[in-house]
Amino acid sequence: MNDGTEASSLENNPDEGLDDATRASGADLARQAMERARASARQRGAYRTGPRAAKQVQEQKRRDSQPFSEGRDPLQMSEAVNALLRRMGWSEQIEVSSVIGRWREVVGDQIADKCEPLTFDNGALTVRASSTAWATQLQIMNGQIRHRINEEFGREIVKELTILGPSSRSWTRGPRTVKGRGPRDTYG
């Protein structure tokens, strides 16, 4: 009977069974997450204001606004979307996804048929080739491919291009494995 009451009390208060050090670390984690969010907002150009200051700014904008003055015309949709992307800090992520989304168009059909982009993190693009021969060929063309992608987007998006060969089976599983080099390149 006590077991049921203890379980229900833990459901009502999940922190009850935790010691002070664990609760403090949870609070520290939350504080760190909040600081990261605030730093991200500062990078985007956002800043904190009180309600009174925000209302004063809004009233000043209303007073300064004149008909037929600059900035009163509606924005084009592309300009509004670009402004939103810049304000939210999403511009770089959109460029990254467009590199992967437009892969065939950027590198050409012949290369796109033989390889596919896997990841794109901090300027490093990782590509998997369909065979080891194509992986070697793409490694030779590494500079040309990077130049073509960067030329397409107008700035240096891809700083490093990593070419991976085809994934092969792992022969190290099971009770009877032999140490050594294992099978050679038989999958490509």
C-alpha positions in Angstrom: 0.0 0.0 0.0 2.9 2.3 0.7 4.4 1.5 -2.7 1.3 3.0 -4.4 1.4 6.2 -2.4 5.1 6.7 -3.0 4.7 6.2 -6.7 1.8 8.7 -6.8 3.7 11.3 -4.8 6.7 10.9 -7.3 4.3 11.4 -10.2 3.0 14.7 -8.6 6.5 15.9 -7.7 9.2 14.4 -9.9 12.0 16.3 -8.2 11.1 14.8 -4.8 13.4 11.9 -5.1 16.4 14.0 -6.3 19.1 15.4 -4.0 20.0 19.1 -3.9 23.1 18.7 -6.2 20.9 17.2 -9.0 18.3 19.9 -8.7 21.1 22.6 -8.7 22.6 21.1 -11.9 19.2 21.1 -13.5 18.8 24.7 -12.6 22.3 25.4 -14.0 21.4 23.6 -17.2 18.3 25.7 -17.6 20.3 28.9 -16.9 22.9 28.0 -19.4 20.2 27.2 -22.0 18.6 30.6 -21.3 22.0 32.4 -21.7 22.6 30.6 -25.1 19.1 31.7 -26.3 19.8 35.3 -25.2 23.2 35.2 -26.9 21.6 34.0 -30.1 19.0 36.7 -29.9 21.7 39.3 -29.4 23.5 38.0 -32.5 20.3 38.5 -34.5 20.1 42.1 -33.3 17.3 41.6 -30.8 17.4 43.4 -27.5 15.4 43.5 -24.3 13.2 46.5 -23.5 10.6 47.1 -20.8 6.9 47.5 -21.7 7.0 51.3 -21.0 10.0 51.8 -23.3 8.5 49.6 -26.0 5.3 51.6 -25.9 7.3 54.9 -26.2 9.2 53.6 -29.2 5.9 52.5 -30.9 4.3 55.9 -30.2 7.4 57.7 -31.6 7.2 55.7 -34.8 3.5 56.5 -35.2 4.2 60.2 -34.7 7.2 60.2 -37.1 5.3 58.4 -39.8 4.0 60.7 -42.6 2.0 59.7 -45.6 3.9 59.2 -48.9 7.2 59.1 -47.0 10.0 56.6 -47.5 9.4 53.2 -46.1 5.7 53.3 -46.3 5.4 51.3 -49.5 4.7 47.6 -49.1 7.7 45.3 -49.5 8.0 42.7 -52.2 7.5 39.2 -50.9 11.1 38.2 -51.6 12.4 41.2 -49.7 10.1 40.5 -46.7 11.2 36.8 -46.7 14.9 37.7 -46.9 14.4 40.2 -44.0 12.7 37.5 -41.9 15.5 35.0 -42.6 18.2 37.6 -41.7 16.3 38.6 -38.5 15.8 35.0 -37.4 19.4 34.0 -38.3 18.3 31.3 -40.7 20.1 32.6 -43.8 23.0 30.2 -43.5 20.8 27.2 -42.8 18.8 28.0 -46.0 22.0 28.2 -48.0 23.2 24.9 -46.6 19.9 23.1 -47.5 20.0 24.7 -51.0 23.4 23.2 -51.6 22.1 19.7 -50.8 18.7 20.3 -52.5 20.3 21.6 -55.8 23.1 19.1 -55.8 22.3 17.6 -59.2 21.8 21.0 -60.8 25.1 22.3 -59.4 27.5 19.4 -60.0 25.9 17.9 -63.1 24.0 14.7 -63.8 27.0 12.5 -64.3 28.6 13.2 -60.9 25.2 13.3 -59.2 24.4 9.8 -60.4 27.5 8.4 -58.8 27.5 10.3 -55.5 25.2 11.9 -53.0 25.7 14.5 -50.3 25.4 13.2 -46.7 26.1 16.1 -44.3 27.0 19.8 -44.4 28.3 21.2 -41.2 30.3 24.4 -40.7 31.5 24.6 -44.3 32.4 20.9 -44.5 30.5 18.9 -47.1 30.6 15.1 -46.9 29.7 13.1 -50.0 29.4 9.4 -50.4 30.4 7.9 -53.8 28.8 4.7 -55.2 32.2 3.0 -55.8 35.8 3.3 -54.8 36.7 4.2 -58.3 34.3 7.2 -58.2 35.5 8.1 -54.7 39.1 8.3 -56.1 37.9 10.3 -59.2 35.9 12.8 -57.0 38.9 13.2 -54.7 41.0 14.2 -57.7 38.2 16.7 -58.7 37.8 17.9 -55.1 39.0 21.5 -55.9 36.9 21.8 -59.0 33.7 20.6 -57.3 34.2 23.0 -54.4 34.9 25.9 -56.8 31.8 25.0 -58.8 29.6 25.0 -55.7 31.0 28.2 -54.3 30.7 29.9 -57.7 27.1 28.9 -57.9 26.2 30.5 -54.6 28.5 33.6 -55.0 30.6 33.1 -51.9 32.7 30.4 -50.1 30.0 28.2 -48.6 32.0 24.9 -48.9 35.4 25.2 -47.3 36.2 21.5 -47.1 34.9 18.6 -49.2 35.2 15.0 -47.8 34.6 12.1 -50.2 33.7 8.7 -48.7 33.7 5.4 -50.5 30.8 3.0 -50.4 30.0 1.5 -47.1 31.0 -2.1 -46.8 30.0 -4.9 -44.6 31.6 -5.3 -41.2 33.2 -8.8 -40.9 34.1 -8.4 -37.2 30.8 -9.7 -35.8 30.2 -13.1 -34.3 32.1 -15.4 -32.0 34.7 -16.5 -34.5 36.6 -13.4 -35.7 40.2 -13.2 -36.8 42.3 -10.2 -36.1 44.0 -8.8 -39.1 43.2 -6.6 -42.2 40.1 -8.5 -43.1 38.5 -8.4 -46.6 39.9 -6.0 -49.2 38.0 -3.7 -51.5 35.5 -6.1 -53.0 32.4 -3.8 -52.9 33.0 -1.3 -55.6 
